[in-house]
Amino acid sequence: MTGSPETLFASPSPFAARRVLITGGTSGLGLALVRQFAAAGARVAFVARGGERVERIAREQPGTHGIVGDVAAKNDIHPIALQALGELGGLDVLVNNASDLGPTPLALLGDTDCEDLERALATNLVGPFRLTKAVLGALSASAREGRGAVVLNISSDAAINAYPTWGAYSASKAALHHLSRIWDEELSAEGVRVLSADPGDMDTPLHALAVPDADPATLKRPEDAARDMLALIADALPRASESRVETAQGARGVA
């Protein structure tokens, strides 16, 4: 997929005035998503652990709202949700993008410390679960208003394929992928879609940490992966005309 976010969608943009929250938003795919959602007219809040990077990205992307927090930390979840909903006035799209590899360098499962497995599960599975629960009321309200509501959980082909030394990451992503499928079924009557998508192997700091000697030229650019993710979310949202009809009829809204 090519082109800028502004030219990928028919006018008006499906993301014009949409309220979007992205985790892991200061590097790699998360940063590309922040930039492209903002360029497409969305109102964006993003989360990351590093205060200085959050402040810098917020300055570089005027109109976005940076939130310092760790999705793996239980006590950070409700403050993250409250800040995001307060800044945006509601929520239409949540992208659970923040990820943890587990042990680095990558290790066989038999050599993986329990703490490394716990950290991967906390970041890649439990954190997205908690944050989605915390904003589910706002997402359901958006769907009832006819705006649509989408949760996108960033998965990996490692959720499906058994790659040696990727055990902690793979197990957590496999669980997230199946959690997404179940939640999508359970929330369909509410008009909330829950998607899981593999963006592909990308030239990101996380991939470089996992495979230090990989050739960046063979990897997908985060900007290209982000455009794919925006297109996926756009397909799951009601069109502008549908939203107006559903709102007028008082429908619950389906994506």
N, C-alpha and C positions, 0 to 999 in steps of 0.2 A: 504494500500500500504506500502510495507516494502523495506528496502535497502537504501543505500546511494545514493545521486544524481548521482554519477559517474556510478553506476551500474543499474540505472533505465532505461537508454536509450541505444540503440545500438550505437556502436562507428561508426563514430564520434558523440559526443553529439550534439543534436539539438540546444544547446545553446552556442556552441563553438564560441567565438568572437561575439556573439550577444550583442547588446548595450541595457542595461536595466536600467530603472529608477523606483525606488520604493519610495512611500511616507510612512511616519510613520515607518521608517526603523530602529529604535533603540530599539524596544521592541516587544514582542509578535510575532504575525504572520509576521510582517514586518521584524524583525530581522532574523527570520528563513528563510524568502525568500532571504534576502541579502546573508546569508551564503550559501544557497543551489544553488542559481544562480552562485555565485562565484565558488563554488566547481564544478559546471557543465561547467565551462570554459567561462562564460559570463563576459563581462565588465560591472561593476555595479556602478551606482550612486544612492545614497539614500538621502532622505530628512527627517529632523525632526527639532523640535523647539529648543531643548536643545543643546547649543554649546558644552558643556563638553561631553555629551553622544555621539554626532556626532563624535567628535575627537577621543574618546575612541574606538568606533566601527570601525572607519577607520583604527586605529592602529592595532586592533585585526584582521582585514580582509585586509591584504596587497593587494594593487591593486584596492581596491574600493575607491570611491570618495564620501566623506560626504559633504552635503550641508545644511547649517542652514537656515531654512525658515518655514513659517507657511502657509499652503495651504488655510487656511481660510482668510488670509489677501490678499486683491486684489493687493496691491503694491508689494507683495513678489513673485507673480506668474512669471512675466517675468524674474526677476533675477534668479529664480530657473531654468526656462527653458534654459536661456542663459548659466548658469554654467554647467548644465547637457549636453547640446549639445556641448559646448566647450570642456568639459572633454572627452566625449565619441566619438565625431566626427560624431554624428548622433544618431538616435534612432530606435530600432526595437520593443521594448516592454516597455509599461508603465503600472505599477500596481498602481492604486489608492487605497491605503490601509488605509491611515490615517483616523481615525474616532473619533467622539465625541458623548457621550451618551446623551447630553442635561443636564437636571437637575440631580444632584447627592446629596443625594440619589434620585433614580427614583421617579417620582411623577405622579399623575393623571393629565390628560391634563388640567382640570379645575384649578389645582394648579401650573401649569407650567408657569413660567415667560416668557414673550415674548422674552426677551433677551436670555434665554436658548434655545428656539426654533430656534431663529435666528442663534445662534452659531452652533447648530447641522446642520442646513441647509447649513451654510457657509462652514463647514468642510466636510460634507458628500455628498453634492450635488453641490454647486456652485464652490467650490474649484476644485474638479475633472473636472467639465465642463470647467473652465477657463484654467486649466493646459493642458487638452487634446487639447483645441483650440490652445494653445500656441505652442504645439509641433506637431500639425497635419501636417504641411508642411514637417517636418522631417520624420514622419511616412509614409506619402504618397510617399516620395522619396524612402524610404526603400522598400516599396511594388513595386514600379516601377522597382527597381533594382533587383527584384526577391528574396529579402531576406525575404519578408513577413513583416507584421506589426500587432501587437496585443495590444489592450488596455484591461486590466482586471480590472474591478471595483469590489471591494470586497463588497458583499452584505450580507444578513442575512435572516434567516427564518422569522425574525420580519418584513421583507419587504412584506411578504405574509400573515402572521398570526397576528391577533389582540390581542396582549398581554397587559393587563392593566398595566399602569405606564411606558410603553415603548414608549409612543406616539411620542415624539420628534424624537427619534432615528428611530422608525419604519417609520414615515412619510418621513424622509429624505432618508432612504434606499429604500423605495418603489419608490420614485421619481427617485433615481439613477438607480434602476433596469430597470425601463421603459425607462429612458433616454438612457440606454445602448442598449436596444432592437431597439429603433428608430435609434440611430446612426449606429448600425450595418447594418440596412437596407440601410441607406443613403450612407454609405461609402463602401458598397460591391463592387461597380464598381471601386473604387480606390484600391481594394485589401487590405483594412484595416479592420480587424475584431475587434469588440467591444463586449466583453464578460462580463457577470455579474455572479458571483458565490458566493454561501454561503459555507464558509469553515467549518461550524458547531460550536457548543459551545466548546470553547477552554480554556485551563488553561493559561489565559493571565492577565496582570494587568488590562485591560479594563473590562474583565468579573468579576474579583475580586471586582472592583469598583462598578459594577452593582449589583452583587449578592455576598455580602461579606461572607455569610455562606455556599456557595456552596462547595461540596466536590471535590477537585481537581482530585481525583482518577476517578471520573465519567466524566471528561471532556477530550476532545481530546487534544493531545499534539500539540503545534504549529508546531513542526517539521513534524508531520504526515500530518497536513493540508497543509503545504507548499509544500510537495511532491505532494499532490493532485493537487494543483494549477499549479505547474510546468508541470505536465502531461497534464492538460487541455490546457495550452498555447502551449505545444509542438504539440498537436494534431491540433492546429489552424495554425501552421507555416508550410510553404512548406518544404518538405524533401530536404536534401542537393542536391540530384540529380535533383529534380524539379527546385530548385533555379538556378542551372547551366544552365539548358535548357532554362528557362524563361529569364535569363539574356542574353544568346546568341541570343535569338530570339527578344530581345527588348520588351518583354511582360510587361504589367502593373503589373503583379504579383497578384495571388490570394492565399489567405490562406485557 
